[in-house]
Amino acid sequence: MRYWLFKSEPSAWSWDDQVARGDAGEEWDGVRNYQARNIMREMAVGDLGFFYHSQSEKAVVGIVEVIAEAHPDSTDDTGKWECVDIKAREPMPTPVTLDMCKDDPRLADMVLVKRPRLSVQPVTETEWNIVRELGGLS
């Protein structure tokens, strides 16, 4: 199993929107960055990810599961963009902010800290465990 981070502006697609989709989940569509697309191509069904609210909140607010591997993005007419499908697994009891991650020296090499603009990111197992701990999950 691998770990990831999915960023979304809550005004466009929020954690509550994701939760409302239930087990059917939702395409993580609209990504128009080659690096993020290529990262999604590495994902497998059952992988887990952090759901991150960008913009004003800048915090991990939940955990999602990949339920469909990379496939054509239904919002793309060019055929060059792909996406995965994800479903909500559980909320983060305490949102983990970008500042919390930056302030924790154990997360100094995390992509979120070093390249916060990338919309889909890999997360190491160690980082996964630290962020879960910061958010109140064991």
C-alpha positions in Angstrom: 0.0 0.0 0.0 1.1 3.5 -0.8 0.0 6.9 0.6 -0.9 10.1 -1.1 -2.3 13.6 -0.6 -5.1 15.1 -2.6 -5.6 18.9 -2.5 -8.9 20.6 -3.2 -10.2 24.1 -2.7 -13.2 23.6 -0.4 -15.3 26.1 -2.4 -14.9 23.8 -5.4 -14.9 20.3 -3.8 -14.9 20.0 0.0 -14.5 17.1 2.5 -18.2 17.3 3.0 -18.8 16.9 -0.7 -16.6 13.9 -0.7 -18.3 12.3 2.3 -21.7 12.9 0.6 -20.6 10.7 -2.3 -20.5 7.7 0.0 -19.1 4.3 -1.2 -19.6 5.3 -4.8 -16.8 7.9 -4.4 -15.9 10.4 -7.0 -13.5 11.0 -9.8 -10.5 13.2 -8.8 -11.0 15.0 -12.0 -9.9 18.4 -13.4 -6.1 17.9 -12.7 -4.2 19.6 -15.4 -0.6 19.2 -14.3 1.5 16.5 -15.9 3.4 15.6 -12.7 0.1 15.2 -10.7 -1.3 13.1 -13.5 1.7 10.9 -13.5 1.5 10.5 -9.8 -2.1 9.3 -10.1 -0.9 6.7 -12.7 1.1 5.1 -9.8 -1.9 4.7 -7.5 -3.5 1.3 -6.9 -7.0 0.4 -5.6 -6.8 0.3 -1.8 -4.1 3.0 -1.5 -4.9 5.7 1.1 -4.6 9.4 0.9 -5.0 12.6 2.9 -7.8 15.0 1.8 -6.4 18.4 2.1 -8.3 21.7 2.0 -6.2 24.3 0.2 -6.6 28.1 0.0 -7.6 29.6 3.3 -7.8 26.5 5.5 -4.6 24.7 4.4 -5.2 21.6 6.4 -5.6 17.8 6.1 -9.2 17.2 7.1 -9.8 13.6 6.2 -8.6 10.3 4.8 -9.7 8.8 1.5 -9.2 5.5 -0.3 -8.4 5.0 -4.0 -11.3 2.9 -5.4 -10.4 3.0 -9.1 -7.0 3.2 -10.8 -6.1 5.9 -13.4 -8.5 6.2 -16.2 -9.5 8.9 -18.7 -10.8 12.1 -16.9 -14.4 12.5 -17.9 -14.0 16.3 -17.9 -11.2 16.2 -20.6 -12.0 16.3 -24.3 -8.3 16.0 -25.4 -7.7 12.5 -24.1 -4.4 13.4 -22.4 -5.6 13.7 -18.8 -6.4 10.9 -16.4 -7.7 10.6 -12.9 -8.4 8.1 -10.1 -11.6 7.6 -8.1 -11.6 8.1 -4.3 -14.0 7.7 -1.5 -14.0 9.2 2.0 -12.8 6.8 4.8 -12.7 8.9 8.0 -12.4 12.5 9.1 -9.3 13.8 10.8 -10.4 14.5 14.4 -8.1 17.5 14.5 -7.3 19.1 11.2 -3.5 19.1 10.5 -2.5 22.5 9.1 0.3 23.3 6.8 1.9 25.3 9.6 1.8 22.3 11.9 3.6 20.3 9.2 6.1 23.0 8.7 6.7 23.3 12.4 7.4 19.6 12.9 11.0 18.8 12.0 10.1 15.2 11.2 8.1 16.5 8.2 10.8 18.8 6.8 11.1 16.7 3.6 7.4 16.1 3.0 6.3 17.2 -0.4 3.5 19.3 1.2 6.2 21.3 3.0 8.7 21.6 0.1 6.3 21.9 -2.9 2.9 22.9 -1.4 1.4 23.9 -4.8 1.4 20.4 -6.3 -2.2 19.2 -6.2 -1.6 15.4 -5.9 1.4 14.3 -3.9 3.1 11.2 -2.6 3.4 10.7 1.2 5.9 8.4 2.8 4.7 5.8 5.4 6.6 7.7 8.1 5.0 11.0 7.1 1.6 9.3 7.0 2.0 8.0 10.5 3.2 11.4 11.8 0.3 13.4 10.2 -2.2 10.8 11.6 -0.7 11.3 15.0 -0.9 15.1 14.8 -4.5 14.7 13.7 -5.5 12.5 16.6 -5.6 9.2 14.8 -3.6 6.2 16.1 
